[in-house]
Amino acid sequence: MGTVESLRLFLPEVILVDLATTGRARRAEWPATVAMLAAALAIVLSVGFPLFGWTGLGEAGRATWLFDRMLVLDQFAIFFKVLTALATLVVIFMSMDSRDLAGRSQAEYYIFLLSTLLGMFLLSSATDIVMLYLALELVSIPSYLLAGYLKGQEHSTEAAMKYVVYGATASGVMIYGFSILFGLTGTTQVAEIGRSLAAGKATLPMLLAAVMVAVGFGYKIAAVPFHMWSPDVYEGAPTPATAFFSVGPKAAGFAVLVRFYYTVFAAADPGTGLWRLTSAVDWPFLFAALSALTMTVGNLVAVKQNNVKRLLAYSSIAHAGYMLMGFVLLSSAGIAAILFYLVVYLFMNLGAFYVVVLVSNATGGEEISDFAGLGTRAPFVAVALAIFLFALTGIPPFSGFIGKVYLFAEVINRGVYWLAVVAALNSVVSLYYYARIVRAMFLEEPKDASAIPVPAVSMAMLVLLAAPTMILGVYWEPVARIAADSVRMLAF
C-alpha cells in the first residue's frame, strides 16, 4: 500500500503520536490518556479480528503491507502490539501508586512511556532495516529518559548513563551489521535480503553481519553477554519503569529477533512447521549456547542479590534465556512457545514488580529484609507475591509451569536434550532465590509489626494480575491457540 492507503491501518500509531505530542498525557488527564490508549488497543484488535465488521488483514488473515513495504500488518505483529499495549496500561496504573513519582511532574513521564510504546508497535511490524533501526531507537531513547527520570537521585542518573552508553554501543554495532547486509544485497527490505543471501555464498561477511545485528537484539532482550546494563538500570530506575523495561521492550525485541533472523537466514518449509537454514552457519547451536549461558548467568548471579529489584533484573535475564530455547529450534511450535511464555510472563513479572512498589511505598526500601513479616502486615499482598514468584519459578499449577512445559517439550521433541537439562537445573536454582523472598514474608519477624494499609484499587490490580497467572495454569488452550495462529500467519 502507498502512504494514503496505509494511514487507515496506521490509526493506532497515529493515536499514540497524538497522545505523546499534544500534552494529553499529563497526570491531571490520565483518564483521557488511558481511554485513548484503550481505544488504540481496541483498533489493533479490530484489525486482527473480525470485530465491528472490519478487518485490515484481508481474506484468510493475509498480511497487509504498509508504506511501500516498510511495515507489515499481520497476526504476528498484532499479537505483539496487544501484548505491549497491555503492559503499558498496567504500568500506567502502577505509576499512579508509586511514591517514586509522587510530587513530580509526570507529563514527560507519560510521554516517554507512550513514545516507547509507539516504537514497540513499529518494531513488531518492521520489514525494512531502515525502519527497524529507527523503531529500535524510538524504543531506546525514551527508555534512557525513563531510567533517569528521578532527577537529583544519583542512582537514577547512573542508571540512565549506563543505559545510554550500552545502548549507543549496541546500536552502533548493529547498524554497521545492517550496512554490511545492504552492501551484500543492495536492498534494505528484509525479505529481499533473505532471498539474496540464500542465492549467494558470502558466508564470512554474512556471519559478521549476523553477529553484529545479534548484538543489538541481544542488548534489547538482555541476553548474555549483552546484559551488563540491566541490573544497574533496573535498580536505579523508578520501579514502574523497571517493570516496563522487563516486559515491553523485551517482548518487542523477541518480535523483531524472530522476524529478522527467520526471514534473512532461514526459509519456511510449507506444511512441515519447520524452517530450513539458508546459510552454512549453525545458528540453532549458537543460539542454544546463548540460551544456556543467559539462563545460567542470570540465575546464578541472582542467588547473591539482596535488593529485590536487582534480583528481579537477573531473573529477567534468566527468563530471556528460557525464551531463547524456543528461538533455536527452527520450528513454528518453538516460536509459538515464546509467544505464549511472553503472555504469562507479562502477568507474573508485572505482578511481582507491583508488589515491590507497594512494599517500597510502605517501608521505603527494596531489600529482601524489607519484605520480612509481610505475611502478617499485609497478608493479601504477601500471598499475591508468592503466587507471582512460584509462577516465575515454574511450579504447577501456575501459568509459568505451562509456559516452561511448552518450551521444554519442543526442545525435547527436537532432540536438544542437553539444553532441556540445563534449563531444568536452572529452574531448580531459581527456586532458591525466589524462596528467599517467600521465607522472609512468612517466616521472619518484621522490624515494624504494624499493618500496612492497602488501598482497594491496589488490591484490585493485584487480583487482575494474579487471576491470569493462576487461570492460565489450568486453562491455557485459547492463548496457546492464538499464539500458534499468530506464528502460522507470520509474513516474510
One Martini backbone bead per residue (centre of mass of N, CA, C, O) as a GRO file, in nm:
protein
  492
    1MET     BB    1   0.099   0.035   0.017
    2GLY     BB    2   0.049   0.347   0.034
    3THR     BB    3   0.027   0.614   0.231
    4VAL     BB    4  -0.280   0.667   0.228
    5GLU     BB    5  -0.376   0.368   0.266
    6SER     BB    6  -0.206   0.317   0.535
    7LEU     BB    7  -0.337   0.514   0.749
    8ARG     BB    8  -0.584   0.345   0.834
    9LEU     BB    9  -0.387   0.113   0.967
   10PHE     BB   10  -0.225   0.354   1.147
   11LEU     BB   11  -0.405   0.463   1.386
   12PRO     BB   12  -0.273   0.374   1.654
   13GLU     BB   13  -0.011   0.539   1.606
   14VAL     BB   14  -0.152   0.814   1.582
   15ILE     BB   15  -0.258   0.819   1.870
   16LEU     BB   16   0.020   0.812   2.006
   17VAL     BB   17   0.125   1.072   1.884
   18ASP     BB   18  -0.094   1.251   2.007
   19LEU     BB   19  -0.032   1.187   2.305
   20ALA     BB   20   0.287   1.266   2.292
   21THR     BB   21   0.236   1.583   2.153
   22THR     BB   22  -0.035   1.731   2.314
   23GLY     BB   23  -0.045   1.684   2.644
   24ARG     BB   24  -0.249   1.447   2.748
   25ALA     BB   25  -0.021   1.304   2.955
   26ARG     BB   26  -0.121   1.420   3.203
   27ARG     BB   27  -0.215   1.355   3.519
   28ALA     BB   28  -0.490   1.512   3.505
   29GLU     BB   29  -0.539   1.317   3.221
   30TRP     BB   30  -0.528   1.001   3.260
   31PRO     BB   31  -0.805   0.903   3.162
   32ALA     BB   32  -0.760   0.992   2.866
   33THR     BB   33  -0.509   0.825   2.818
   34VAL     BB   34  -0.635   0.547   2.873
   35ALA     BB   35  -0.868   0.568   2.670
   36MET     BB   36  -0.688   0.605   2.411
   37LEU     BB   37  -0.523   0.348   2.452
   38ALA     BB   38  -0.769   0.160   2.443
   39ALA     BB   39  -0.849   0.243   2.156
   40ALA     BB   40  -0.594   0.142   2.017
   41LEU     BB   41  -0.634  -0.151   2.108
   42ALA     BB   42  -0.910  -0.194   1.970
   43ILE     BB   43  -0.807  -0.146   1.681
   44VAL     BB   44  -0.605  -0.374   1.673
   45LEU     BB   45  -0.819  -0.596   1.717
   46SER     BB   46  -1.000  -0.522   1.468
   47VAL     BB   47  -0.780  -0.594   1.260
   48GLY     BB   48  -0.731  -0.903   1.357
   49PHE     BB   49  -1.045  -0.905   1.405
   50PRO     BB   50  -1.399  -0.944   1.333
   51LEU     BB   51  -1.471  -0.655   1.439
   52PHE     BB   52  -1.724  -0.451   1.343
   53GLY     BB   53  -1.684  -0.556   1.036
   54TRP     BB   54  -1.352  -0.518   1.052
   55THR     BB   55  -1.055  -0.576   0.846
   56GLY     BB   56  -0.692  -0.556   0.750
   57LEU     BB   57  -0.606  -0.872   0.644
   58GLY     BB   58  -0.801  -0.992   0.479
   59GLU     BB   59  -0.807  -1.286   0.353
   60ALA     BB   60  -0.728  -1.526   0.576
   61GLY     BB   61  -0.518  -1.331   0.728
   62ARG     BB   62  -0.365  -1.158   0.549
   63ALA     BB   63  -0.122  -0.956   0.482
   64THR     BB   64  -0.033  -0.604   0.520
   65TRP     BB   65   0.125  -0.358   0.337
   66LEU     BB   66   0.316  -0.072   0.436
   67PHE     BB   67   0.477   0.180   0.305
   68ASP     BB   68   0.624   0.021   0.084
   69ARG     BB   69   0.725  -0.223   0.282
   70MET     BB   70   0.812  -0.121   0.579
   71LEU     BB   71   0.545  -0.258   0.674
   72VAL     BB   72   0.352  -0.504   0.865
   73LEU     BB   73   0.018  -0.656   0.883
   74ASP     BB   74  -0.005  -0.908   1.117
   75GLN     BB   75  -0.067  -1.136   1.357
   76PHE     BB   76   0.208  -1.105   1.490
   77ALA     BB   77   0.202  -0.798   1.534
   78ILE     BB   78  -0.065  -0.788   1.691
   79PHE     BB   79   0.022  -0.951   1.932
   80PHE     BB   80   0.246  -0.742   2.025
   81LYS     BB   81   0.068  -0.495   2.050
   82VAL     BB   82  -0.115  -0.602   2.269
   83LEU     BB   83   0.101  -0.673   2.477
   84THR     BB   84   0.234  -0.384   2.506
   85ALA     BB   85  -0.027  -0.230   2.574
   86LEU     BB   86  -0.092  -0.381   2.834
   87ALA     BB   87   0.169  -0.313   2.981
   88THR     BB   88   0.126  -0.004   2.976
   89LEU     BB   89  -0.135   0.009   3.134
   90VAL     BB   90  -0.027  -0.115   3.394
   91VAL     BB   91   0.203   0.095   3.439
   92ILE     BB   92   0.024   0.341   3.473
   93PHE     BB   93  -0.116   0.239   3.732
   94MET     BB   94   0.146   0.191   3.888
   95SER     BB   95   0.246   0.491   3.883
   96MET     BB   96   0.014   0.611   4.063
   97ASP     BB   97   0.138   0.439   4.329
   98SER     BB   98   0.415   0.576   4.319
   99ARG     BB   99   0.652   0.744   4.520
  100ASP     BB  100   0.873   0.809   4.315
  101LEU     BB  101   0.652   1.012   4.154
  102ALA     BB  102   0.585   1.187   4.373
  103GLY     BB  103   0.582   1.537   4.308
  104ARG     BB  104   0.598   1.498   4.001
  105SER     BB  105   0.614   1.566   3.685
  106GLN     BB  106   0.427   1.350   3.438
  107ALA     BB  107   0.427   1.432   3.144
  108GLU     BB  108   0.695   1.307   3.044
  109TYR     BB  109   0.653   1.019   3.140
  110TYR     BB  110   0.413   0.950   2.950
  111ILE     BB  111   0.556   1.021   2.689
  112PHE     BB  112   0.776   0.805   2.713
  113LEU     BB  113   0.593   0.560   2.719
  114LEU     BB  114   0.444   0.615   2.445
  115SER     BB  115   0.695   0.626   2.267
  116THR     BB  116   0.784   0.338   2.323
  117LEU     BB  117   0.527   0.205   2.218
  118LEU     BB  118   0.555   0.305   1.932
  119GLY     BB  119   0.820   0.158   1.879
  120MET     BB  120   0.702  -0.129   1.928
  121PHE     BB  121   0.499  -0.127   1.704
  122LEU     BB  122   0.709  -0.090   1.475
  123LEU     BB  123   0.895  -0.331   1.543
  124SER     BB  124   0.675  -0.561   1.494
  125SER     BB  125   0.649  -0.452   1.165
  126ALA     BB  126   0.928  -0.453   1.057
  127THR     BB  127   1.075  -0.490   0.695
  128ASP     BB  128   1.305  -0.270   0.734
  129ILE     BB  129   1.613  -0.165   0.836
  130VAL     BB  130   1.544   0.131   0.873
  131MET     BB  131   1.287   0.098   1.042
  132LEU     BB  132   1.411  -0.082   1.256
  133TYR     BB  133   1.615   0.123   1.365
  134LEU     BB  134   1.418   0.352   1.433
  135ALA     BB  135   1.244   0.186   1.628
  136LEU     BB  136   1.469   0.112   1.828
  137GLU     BB  137   1.530   0.411   1.903
  138LEU     BB  138   1.236   0.474   2.001
  139VAL     BB  139   1.272   0.280   2.241
  140SER     BB  140   1.545   0.375   2.373
  141ILE     BB  141   1.542   0.684   2.436
  142PRO     BB  142   1.298   0.692   2.637
  143SER     BB  143   1.429   0.483   2.828
  144TYR     BB  144   1.657   0.659   2.928
  145LEU     BB  145   1.465   0.873   3.055
  146LEU     BB  146   1.322   0.683   3.250
  147ALA     BB  147   1.573   0.594   3.414
  148GLY     BB  148   1.635   0.926   3.476
  149TYR     BB  149   1.372   1.060   3.619
  150LEU     BB  150   1.518   1.087   3.907
  151LYS     BB  151   1.601   1.372   3.970
  152GLY     BB  152   1.883   1.392   4.200
  153GLN     BB  153   1.945   1.085   4.176
  154GLU     BB  154   2.221   0.903   4.147
  155HIS     BB  155   2.114   0.617   4.060
  156SER     BB  156   1.947   0.724   3.817
  157THR     BB  157   2.173   0.860   3.658
  158GLU     BB  158   2.347   0.608   3.631
  159ALA     BB  159   2.144   0.438   3.477
  160ALA     BB  160   2.120   0.620   3.229
  161MET     BB  161   2.419   0.621   3.144
  162LYS     BB  162   2.448   0.315   3.104
  163TYR     BB  163   2.225   0.286   2.899
  164VAL     BB  164   2.346   0.472   2.684
  165VAL     BB  165   2.617   0.335   2.639
  166TYR     BB  166   2.515   0.053   2.565
  167GLY     BB  167   2.308   0.137   2.350
  168ALA     BB  168   2.498   0.286   2.154
  169THR     BB  169   2.687   0.052   2.100
  170ALA     BB  170   2.479  -0.153   1.995
  171SER     BB  171   2.369   0.026   1.764
  172GLY     BB  172   2.635   0.063   1.611
  173VAL     BB  173   2.686  -0.235   1.551
  174MET     BB  174   2.418  -0.296   1.407
  175ILE     BB  175   2.436  -0.085   1.171
  176TYR     BB  176   2.687  -0.215   1.054
  177GLY     BB  177   2.549  -0.481   0.983
  178PHE     BB  178   2.344  -0.353   0.791
  179SER     BB  179   2.553  -0.240   0.590
  180ILE     BB  180   2.653  -0.515   0.497
  181LEU     BB  181   2.385  -0.620   0.388
  182PHE     BB  182   2.352  -0.394   0.181
  183GLY     BB  183   2.620  -0.453   0.031
  184LEU     BB  184   2.542  -0.751  -0.052
  185THR     BB  185   2.229  -0.675  -0.179
  186GLY     BB  186   2.101  -0.371  -0.233
  187THR     BB  187   1.898  -0.382   0.024
  188THR     BB  188   1.640  -0.312   0.291
  189GLN     BB  189   1.478  -0.560   0.257
  190VAL     BB  190   1.443  -0.839   0.433
  191ALA     BB  191   1.341  -1.041   0.219
  192GLU     BB  192   1.555  -0.970   0.003
  193ILE     BB  193   1.799  -1.042   0.170
  194GLY     BB  194   1.728  -1.341   0.201
  195ARG     BB  195   1.728  -1.413  -0.102
  196SER     BB  196   2.019  -1.322  -0.165
  197LEU     BB  197   2.170  -1.503   0.044
  198ALA     BB  198   2.060  -1.779  -0.064
  199ALA     BB  199   2.219  -1.733  -0.352
  200GLY     BB  200   2.479  -1.708  -0.197
  201LYS     BB  201   2.849  -1.726  -0.055
  202ALA     BB  202   2.886  -1.499   0.183
  203THR     BB  203   2.969  -1.612   0.475
  204LEU     BB  204   3.151  -1.416   0.635
  205PRO     BB  205   2.990  -1.150   0.608
  206MET     BB  206   2.726  -1.273   0.717
  207LEU     BB  207   2.833  -1.347   0.994
  208LEU     BB  208   2.917  -1.065   1.080
  209ALA     BB  209   2.637  -0.935   1.052
  210ALA     BB  210   2.480  -1.125   1.244
  211VAL     BB  211   2.641  -1.058   1.499
  212MET     BB  212   2.589  -0.752   1.503
  213VAL     BB  213   2.280  -0.772   1.517
  214ALA     BB  214   2.273  -0.945   1.781
  215VAL     BB  215   2.364  -0.722   1.968
  216GLY     BB  216   2.108  -0.547   1.952
  217PHE     BB  217   1.903  -0.768   2.036
  218GLY     BB  218   2.045  -0.867   2.295
  219TYR     BB  219   2.018  -0.598   2.444
  220LYS     BB  220   1.702  -0.583   2.444
  221ILE     BB  221   1.676  -0.884   2.599
  222ALA     BB  222   1.919  -0.941   2.793
  223ALA     BB  223   2.157  -1.107   2.679
  224VAL     BB  224   2.415  -1.297   2.699
  225PRO     BB  225   2.668  -1.039   2.701
  226PHE     BB  226   2.420  -0.789   2.690
  227HIS     BB  227   2.340  -0.737   3.027
  228MET     BB  228   2.501  -0.519   3.205
  229TRP     BB  229   2.276  -0.291   3.231
  230SER     BB  230   2.028  -0.411   3.385
  231PRO     BB  231   2.069  -0.401   3.700
  232ASP     BB  232   2.126  -0.092   3.730
  233VAL     BB  233   1.871   0.007   3.586
  234TYR     BB  234   1.658  -0.138   3.757
  235GLU     BB  235   1.749  -0.007   4.031
  236GLY     BB  236   1.743   0.314   3.942
  237ALA     BB  237   1.476   0.306   3.843
  238PRO     BB  238   1.169   0.333   3.842
  239THR     BB  239   0.971   0.073   3.910
  240PRO     BB  240   0.769   0.098   3.671
  241ALA     BB  241   0.995   0.115   3.457
  242THR     BB  242   1.118  -0.157   3.518
  243ALA     BB  243   0.870  -0.323   3.447
  244PHE     BB  244   0.862  -0.227   3.155
  245PHE     BB  245   1.144  -0.332   3.064
  246SER     BB  246   1.083  -0.645   3.134
  247VAL     BB  247   0.853  -0.656   2.890
  248GLY     BB  248   0.821  -0.472   2.644
  249PRO     BB  249   1.107  -0.458   2.499
  250LYS     BB  250   1.143  -0.764   2.509
  251ALA     BB  251   0.909  -0.841   2.325
  252ALA     BB  252   1.000  -0.670   2.081
  253GLY     BB  253   1.273  -0.812   2.051
  254PHE     BB  254   1.153  -1.090   1.977
  255ALA     BB  255   0.996  -1.007   1.730
  256VAL     BB  256   1.245  -0.909   1.558
  257LEU     BB  257   1.419  -1.158   1.584
  258VAL     BB  258   1.234  -1.352   1.438
  259ARG     BB  259   1.180  -1.198   1.173
  260PHE     BB  260   1.473  -1.158   1.083
  261TYR     BB  261   1.612  -1.444   1.102
  262TYR     BB  262   1.381  -1.609   0.952
  263THR     BB  263   1.419  -1.438   0.687
  264VAL     BB  264   1.738  -1.425   0.629
  265PHE     BB  265   1.839  -1.741   0.745
  266ALA     BB  266   1.552  -1.859   0.658
  267ALA     BB  267   1.309  -2.114   0.543
  268ALA     BB  268   1.006  -2.221   0.473
  269ASP     BB  269   0.834  -2.535   0.511
  270PRO     BB  270   0.570  -2.642   0.377
  271GLY     BB  271   0.376  -2.831   0.618
  272THR     BB  272   0.605  -2.873   0.868
  273GLY     BB  273   0.683  -2.628   1.075
  274LEU     BB  274   0.959  -2.559   0.939
  275TRP     BB  275   1.295  -2.459   0.909
  276ARG     BB  276   1.553  -2.372   0.684
  277LEU     BB  277   1.865  -2.326   0.620
  278THR     BB  278   2.056  -2.061   0.419
  279SER     BB  279   2.319  -2.134   0.579
  280ALA     BB  280   2.636  -2.249   0.710
  281VAL     BB  281   2.536  -2.166   0.980
  282ASP     BB  282   2.483  -2.280   1.319
  283TRP     BB  283   2.237  -2.127   1.474
  284PRO     BB  284   2.108  -2.319   1.681
  285PHE     BB  285   2.365  -2.365   1.849
  286LEU     BB  286   2.436  -2.072   1.918
  287PHE     BB  287   2.157  -2.010   2.058
  288ALA     BB  288   2.173  -2.237   2.264
  289ALA     BB  289   2.423  -2.129   2.409
  290LEU     BB  290   2.298  -1.854   2.476
  291SER     BB  291   2.068  -1.965   2.646
  292ALA     BB  292   2.236  -2.114   2.862
  293LEU     BB  293   2.405  -1.869   2.952
  294THR     BB  294   2.176  -1.679   3.034
  295MET     BB  295   2.030  -1.855   3.251
  296THR     BB  296   2.280  -1.908   3.428
  297VAL     BB  297   2.373  -1.625   3.499
  298GLY     BB  298   2.107  -1.514   3.608
  299ASN     BB  299   2.067  -1.724   3.842
  300LEU     BB  300   2.344  -1.717   3.992
  301VAL     BB  301   2.345  -1.407   4.054
  302ALA     BB  302   2.066  -1.392   4.204
  303VAL     BB  303   2.147  -1.542   4.467
  304LYS     BB  304   2.321  -1.273   4.582
  305GLN     BB  305   2.072  -1.099   4.611
  306ASN     BB  306   1.899  -0.831   4.813
  307ASN     BB  307   1.776  -0.678   4.592
  308VAL     BB  308   1.480  -0.712   4.433
  309LYS     BB  309   1.526  -0.560   4.167
  310ARG     BB  310   1.793  -0.701   4.103
  311LEU     BB  311   1.685  -0.986   4.110
  312LEU     BB  312   1.473  -0.940   3.879
  313ALA     BB  313   1.682  -0.877   3.667
  314TYR     BB  314   1.818  -1.159   3.662
  315SER     BB  315   1.556  -1.305   3.609
  316SER     BB  316   1.507  -1.174   3.330
  317ILE     BB  317   1.753  -1.296   3.201
  318ALA     BB  318   1.674  -1.593   3.242
  319HIS     BB  319   1.405  -1.574   3.076
  320ALA     BB  320   1.543  -1.515   2.811
  321GLY     BB  321   1.675  -1.794   2.799
  322TYR     BB  322   1.419  -1.961   2.786
  323MET     BB  323   1.302  -1.825   2.524
  324LEU     BB  324   1.545  -1.906   2.339
  325MET     BB  325   1.467  -2.202   2.308
  326GLY     BB  326   1.248  -2.143   2.085
  327PHE     BB  327   1.444  -2.009   1.869
  328VAL     BB  328   1.648  -2.260   1.797
  329LEU     BB  329   1.438  -2.478   1.643
  330LEU     BB  330   1.302  -2.416   1.371
  331SER     BB  331   0.987  -2.368   1.472
  332SER     BB  332   0.662  -2.297   1.524
  333ALA     BB  333   0.639  -2.407   1.816
  334GLY     BB  334   0.872  -2.240   1.933
  335ILE     BB  335   0.753  -1.958   1.882
  336ALA     BB  336   0.482  -2.007   2.028
  337ALA     BB  337   0.616  -2.048   2.305
  338ILE     BB  338   0.716  -1.760   2.333
  339LEU     BB  339   0.443  -1.617   2.319
  340PHE     BB  340   0.315  -1.755   2.560
  341TYR     BB  341   0.531  -1.675   2.769
  342LEU     BB  342   0.492  -1.367   2.746
  343VAL     BB  343   0.212  -1.361   2.867
  344VAL     BB  344   0.275  -1.485   3.149
  345TYR     BB  345   0.509  -1.289   3.212
  346LEU     BB  346   0.353  -1.030   3.232
  347PHE     BB  347   0.186  -1.097   3.490
  348MET     BB  348   0.410  -1.205   3.691
  349ASN     BB  349   0.613  -0.963   3.670
  350LEU     BB  350   0.429  -0.719   3.719
  351GLY     BB  351   0.328  -0.824   3.991
  352ALA     BB  352   0.600  -0.820   4.140
  353PHE     BB  353   0.656  -0.514   4.097
  354TYR     BB  354   0.400  -0.410   4.237
  355VAL     BB  355   0.482  -0.506   4.518
  356VAL     BB  356   0.736  -0.336   4.536
  357VAL     BB  357   0.587  -0.070   4.537
  358LEU     BB  358   0.421  -0.117   4.798
  359VAL     BB  359   0.661  -0.173   4.988
  360SER     BB  360   0.817   0.088   4.934
  361ASN     BB  361   0.596   0.279   5.034
  362ALA     BB  362   0.597   0.157   5.336
  363THR     BB  363   0.937   0.128   5.390
  364GLY     BB  364   1.159   0.256   5.174
  365GLY     BB  365   1.232  -0.035   5.051
  366GLU     BB  366   1.406  -0.326   4.848
  367GLU     BB  367   1.474  -0.534   5.040
  368ILE     BB  368   1.427  -0.839   5.172
  369SER     BB  369   1.396  -0.727   5.468
  370ASP     BB  370   1.136  -0.550   5.389
  371PHE     BB  371   0.955  -0.834   5.367
  372ALA     BB  372   0.932  -0.885   5.651
  373GLY     BB  373   0.619  -0.990   5.763
  374LEU     BB  374   0.402  -0.956   5.529
  375GLY     BB  375   0.197  -1.182   5.612
  376THR     BB  376   0.092  -0.987   5.861
  377ARG     BB  377   0.076  -0.690   5.737
  378ALA     BB  378  -0.001  -0.813   5.418
  379PRO     BB  379  -0.146  -1.086   5.316
  380PHE     BB  380  -0.244  -1.035   5.028
  381VAL     BB  381   0.027  -0.944   4.911
  382ALA     BB  382   0.193  -1.196   4.987
  383VAL     BB  383   0.030  -1.402   4.825
  384ALA     BB  384   0.064  -1.270   4.551
  385LEU     BB  385   0.374  -1.291   4.542
  386ALA     BB  386   0.389  -1.595   4.566
  387ILE     BB  387   0.249  -1.651   4.300
  388PHE     BB  388   0.452  -1.506   4.116
  389LEU     BB  389   0.707  -1.666   4.205
  390PHE     BB  390   0.606  -1.954   4.138
  391ALA     BB  391   0.564  -1.890   3.840
  392LEU     BB  392   0.859  -1.811   3.775
  393THR     BB  393   0.967  -2.094   3.850
  394GLY     BB  394   0.748  -2.336   3.756
  395ILE     BB  395   0.501  -2.407   3.938
  396PRO     BB  396   0.253  -2.595   4.001
  397PRO     BB  397  -0.052  -2.441   3.870
  398PHE     BB  398   0.104  -2.230   3.715
  399SER     BB  399   0.177  -2.060   3.422
  400GLY     BB  400   0.487  -2.102   3.416
  401PHE     BB  401   0.473  -2.406   3.376
  402ILE     BB  402   0.340  -2.412   3.096
  403GLY     BB  403   0.550  -2.240   2.952
  404LYS     BB  404   0.782  -2.449   3.003
  405VAL     BB  405   0.655  -2.693   2.872
  406TYR     BB  406   0.661  -2.587   2.583
  407LEU     BB  407   0.967  -2.547   2.568
  408PHE     BB  408   1.062  -2.830   2.658
  409ALA     BB  409   0.906  -3.004   2.454
  410GLU     BB  410   1.044  -2.895   2.196
  411VAL     BB  411   1.333  -2.966   2.271
  412ILE     BB  412   1.283  -3.271   2.301
  413ASN     BB  413   1.155  -3.328   2.022
  414ARG     BB  414   1.441  -3.221   1.880
  415GLY     BB  415   1.691  -3.340   2.070
  416VAL     BB  416   1.777  -3.107   2.296
  417TYR     BB  417   1.865  -3.229   2.589
  418TRP     BB  418   2.084  -3.045   2.717
  419LEU     BB  419   1.903  -2.790   2.736
  420ALA     BB  420   1.687  -2.911   2.922
  421VAL     BB  421   1.878  -2.968   3.159
  422VAL     BB  422   1.975  -2.679   3.206
  423ALA     BB  423   1.691  -2.560   3.258
  424ALA     BB  424   1.615  -2.738   3.500
  425LEU     BB  425   1.848  -2.651   3.684
  426ASN     BB  426   1.774  -2.349   3.681
  427SER     BB  427   1.496  -2.378   3.815
  428VAL     BB  428   1.609  -2.474   4.084
  429VAL     BB  429   1.776  -2.222   4.146
  430SER     BB  430   1.536  -2.017   4.142
  431LEU     BB  431   1.390  -2.125   4.393
  432TYR     BB  432   1.582  -2.013   4.603
  433TYR     BB  433   1.550  -1.696   4.559
  434TYR     BB  434   1.242  -1.689   4.578
  435ALA     BB  435   1.224  -1.825   4.864
  436ARG     BB  436   1.354  -1.594   5.024
  437ILE     BB  437   1.108  -1.410   5.008
  438VAL     BB  438   0.897  -1.599   5.128
  439ARG     BB  439   1.040  -1.640   5.395
  440ALA     BB  440   1.035  -1.344   5.485
  441MET     BB  441   0.722  -1.307   5.485
  442PHE     BB  442   0.646  -1.584   5.680
  443LEU     BB  443   0.924  -1.630   5.892
  444GLU     BB  444   0.986  -1.334   5.956
  445GLU     BB  445   1.055  -1.064   6.147
  446PRO     BB  446   0.956  -0.754   6.180
  447LYS     BB  447   1.043  -0.432   6.256
  448ASP     BB  448   0.738  -0.366   6.178
  449ALA     BB  449   0.410  -0.477   6.291
  450SER     BB  450   0.245  -0.303   6.133
  451ALA     BB  451   0.003  -0.243   5.930
  452ILE     BB  452  -0.058  -0.241   5.581
  453PRO     BB  453  -0.210  -0.035   5.381
  454VAL     BB  454  -0.451  -0.132   5.120
  455PRO     BB  455  -0.585  -0.033   4.861
  456ALA     BB  456  -0.843  -0.125   4.662
  457VAL     BB  457  -0.702  -0.073   4.392
  458SER     BB  458  -0.453  -0.250   4.450
  459MET     BB  459  -0.608  -0.513   4.492
  460ALA     BB  460  -0.731  -0.520   4.211
  461MET     BB  461  -0.464  -0.535   4.057
  462LEU     BB  462  -0.370  -0.802   4.180
  463VAL     BB  463  -0.604  -0.968   4.072
  464LEU     BB  464  -0.559  -0.905   3.763
  465LEU     BB  465  -0.272  -1.053   3.778
  466ALA     BB  466  -0.328  -1.328   3.932
  467ALA     BB  467  -0.551  -1.466   3.772
  468PRO     BB  468  -0.394  -1.537   3.508
  469THR     BB  469  -0.165  -1.688   3.655
  470MET     BB  470  -0.371  -1.921   3.731
  471ILE     BB  471  -0.556  -1.983   3.487
  472LEU     BB  472  -0.315  -2.051   3.279
  473GLY     BB  473  -0.250  -2.321   3.449
  474VAL     BB  474  -0.550  -2.469   3.357
  475TYR     BB  475  -0.634  -2.255   3.105
  476TRP     BB  476  -0.451  -2.224   2.787
  477GLU     BB  477  -0.554  -2.283   2.495
  478PRO     BB  478  -0.640  -2.007   2.368
  479VAL     BB  479  -0.358  -1.874   2.382
  480ALA     BB  480  -0.204  -2.094   2.229
  481ARG     BB  481  -0.368  -2.062   1.967
  482ILE     BB  482  -0.299  -1.768   1.909
  483ALA     BB  483   0.004  -1.810   1.891
  484ALA     BB  484  -0.002  -2.015   1.656
  485ASP     BB  485  -0.153  -1.831   1.452
  486SER     BB  486   0.059  -1.602   1.448
  487VAL     BB  487   0.281  -1.780   1.324
  488ARG     BB  488   0.129  -1.885   1.071
  489MET     BB  489   0.093  -1.554   0.982
  490LEU     BB  490   0.377  -1.501   0.921
  491ALA     BB  491   0.547  -1.253   0.754
  492PHE     BB  492   0.809  -1.211   0.473
   0.00000   0.00000   0.00000
